[in-house]
Amino acid sequence: MKKLGLIPRLIIAIVLGIIIGAYLPFARKEITTVLVTISGLFGKFLSFIIPLMIVAFVTKGIADLSEGAGKLLLASVIIAYLSTLIAGTLSYTMARSLFGNFVTPELAEKIQAATADNLTPLFEIPLGPIIDVTAALVLAFMMGLAVSVLRQKGSGEGFYKLINEFNEIIVMVLSNVIIPLLPLFICGNFANMAYSGSVFAILNIFWKIFICIIILHILYISLMFICAGAYTGRNPFSSLKKAVPAYLTAVGTQSSAATIPVNVECNRKIGVTKQIRDFVIPLCATVHLPGSMITLTSCVYTLLTMYDMPHSYGLIVKFIAILGVAMVAAPGAPGGAVMSALPFLPVVGIASDSPMATILISLYLTQDSFGTAANVTGDNAVSMAVEKIYYKHIVKKPIPNIADEEDEALI
C-alpha cells in the first residue's frame, strides 16, 4: 500500500467501504460498527491536531513571507490573493449555474433520510482541541508578524528556529499519521454511508462535479495567461505551453512545494528574469492557490445544496475570504488545502467532524492533484505580471533581456 499514491489508496478505501457496508454477506453491521468506531477516534484526533497545524504552518508561512523586497512582496501577495478570491467566486458562479441540474431536492431528501440510519460508534474518547480554532489563527498571525519584525532587527532567530522545529513536528504527524490513516478514516465513513444507503446517491453526482471542476481549472489558467500576456506583451498560449511540465509534475506529486524546481525552470523558459522567478515562484507556491479554491468552493456548495442548507454568495464569500489566507498552511502536504479548510467549515454551517466534512475530504482528495496542478501553473502567469509591475512601477527600469542576464552569469 505504501507504494501506491494517495489517490489510488483513497479509491481503494472508498470501494472497500462500499463493499463492506452494502454487500458483505456476514456480520455486516458488526464490522461496519468497528470501522465507524475507528473513524470516530481518528476524527477526534483530527479535531485535536487542526489548531496545532494552523499555529505551526501559518506562523511559519507569515514569518517567511514577511522577508523579501517590500513592495515586490506586497505586489505578489496582493495579486495572488485576488486571483484566489476570483477563482472562488467563479467556482461559486459555476456551481450555482450548473450543480442545480445534478443535485435535486429529491436527492438531498434521499441523502438526509439515509443518513438518519447511520450506525454509531461503540465508544468515544473525550479528546477536544487544545485551543480554539479562531484563537489559533489569531495567535499564528500575531507570532508570525512579530517574528518577521524581530528578524529584520537582527533578533528573533531563536524563536524562528522553534517555529521551524514545531512546523517539522506537525509535518511528521501529518505525513506519518494523518495522511496514511486517512483512507481508513474514509473507509469507515463510506462503510457507514453504504450501510445506510446514502453513499450511492452521493457518488452518483461526483463524476459530473469532477468534470465541471477540471474544466473550470483549465479555463481559469487560460484566462490568467491571457490577462498576463495582454499586460506584458508576451504570447499567452506559448507561455502556457511552456508551463505544461509544471502542471504534469504537480499532478504526480500533489505538492506545490515539490514542484518548485520544475516550475522555476518553466518560468525561465517563459522568459521571466531570474530575480523575479526565484522570488515569485516559491512565494506563490505558498499563497497562490486558485485551483484548490475552485475545488473547495465547488465541493462546499455541493454539500450545502445536498443537505438543503443556506448557500448564498454572501455566506460563501466569507468562507472564500478566510480560506484565501488560511490556506497558507496547505502547501507541502497532500490534501493540505482541505485540512486547512476544516476549521472554517462552521462559517457555512458545517461541523468540522461531521459526516458532511468526511464527504468533503473524499471529494476534494479525489481531485487534489488537479487543483495543485492548476495552482502551480497559474504561478507562472502571476510572475509575468509581477515582473512588469516591478520594473515599470517600482524600480522604473527596462526589463532585462533574459539572454543577456544568462550570458552575464556565465561570464
C-alpha positions, 0 to 999 in steps of 0.5 A, a space after each residue: 500500500 505504501 507504494 501506491 499514491 494517495 489517490 489510488 489508496 483513497 479509491 481503494 478505501 472508498 470501494 472497500 467501504 462500499 463493499 463492506 457496508 452494502 454487500 458483505 454477506 456476514 456480520 455486516 453491521 458488526 464490522 461496519 460498527 468497528 470501522 465507524 468506531 475507528 473513524 470516530 477516534 481518528 476524527 477526534 484526533 483530527 479535531 485535536 491536531 487542526 489548531 496545532 497545524 494552523 499555529 505551526 504552518 501559518 506562523 511559519 508561512 507569515 514569518 517567511 513571507 514577511 522577508 523579501 523586497 517590500 513592495 515586490 512582496 506586497 505586489 505578489 501577495 496582493 495579486 495572488 490573493 485576488 486571483 484566489 478570491 476570483 477563482 472562488 467566486 467563479 467556482 461559486 458562479 459555476 456551481 450555482 449555474 450548473 450543480 442545480 441540474 445534478 443535485 435535486 431536492 429529491 436527492 438531498 431528501 434521499 441523502 438526509 433520510 439515509 443518513 438518519 440510519 447511520 450506525 454509531 460508534 461503540 465508544 468515544 474518547 473525550 479528546 477536544 482541541 487544545 485551543 480554539 480554532 479562531 484563537 489559533 489563527 489569531 495567535 499564528 498571525 500575531 507570532 508570525 508578524 512579530 517574528 518577521 519584525 524581530 528578524 529584520 532587527 537582527 533578533 528573533 532567530 531563536 524563536 524562528 528556529 522553534 517555529 521551524 522545529 514545531 512546523 517539522 513536528 506537525 509535518 511528521 504527524 501529518 505525513 506519518 499519521 494523518 495522511 496514511 490513516 486517512 483512507 481508513 478514516 474514509 473507509 469507515 465513513 463510506 462503510 457507514 454511508 453504504 450501510 445506510 444507503 446514502 453513499 450511492 446517491 452521493 457518488 452518483 453526482 461526483 463524476 459530473 462535479 469532477 468534470 465541471 471542476 477540471 474544466 473550470 481549472 483549465 479555463 481559469 489558467 487560460 484566462 490568467 495567461 491571457 490577462 498576463 500576456 495582454 499586460 506584458 506583451 508576451 504570447 499567452 498560449 506559448 507561455 502556457 505551453 511552456 508551463 505544461 511540465 509544471 502542471 504534469 509534475 504537480 499532478 504526480 506529486 500533489 505538492 506545490 512545494 515539490 514542484 518548485 524546481 520544475 516550475 522555476 525552470 518553466 518560468 525561465 523558459 517563459 522568459 521571466 528574469 531570474 530575480 523575479 522567478 526565484 522570488 515569485 515562484 516559491 512565494 506563490 507556491 505558498 499563497 497562490 492557490 486558485 485551483 484548490 479554491 475552485 475545488 473547495 468552493 465547488 465541493 462546499 456548495 455541493 454539500 450545502 445544496 445536498 443537505 438543503 442548507 443556506 448557500 448564498 454568495 454572501 455566506 460563501 464569500 466569507 468562507 472564500 475570504 478566510 480560506 484565501 489566507 488560511 490556506 497558507 498552511 496547505 502547501 507541502 502536504 497532500 490534501 493540505 488545502 482541505 485540512 486547512 479548510 476544516 476549521 472554517 467549515 462552521 462559517 457555512 454551517 458545517 461541523 468540522 467532524 461531521 459526516 458532511 466534512 468526511 464527504 468533503 475530504 473524499 471529494 476534494 482528495 479525489 481531485 487534489 492533484 488537479 487543483 495543485 496542478 492548476 495552482 502551480 501553473 497559474 504561478 507562472 502567469 502571476 510572475 509575468 505580471 509581477 515582473 512588469 509591475 516591478 520594473 515599470 512601477 517600482 524600480 522604473 527600469 527596462 526589463 532585462 533581456 533574459 539572454 543577456 542576464 544568462 550570458 552575464 552569469 556565465 561570464 
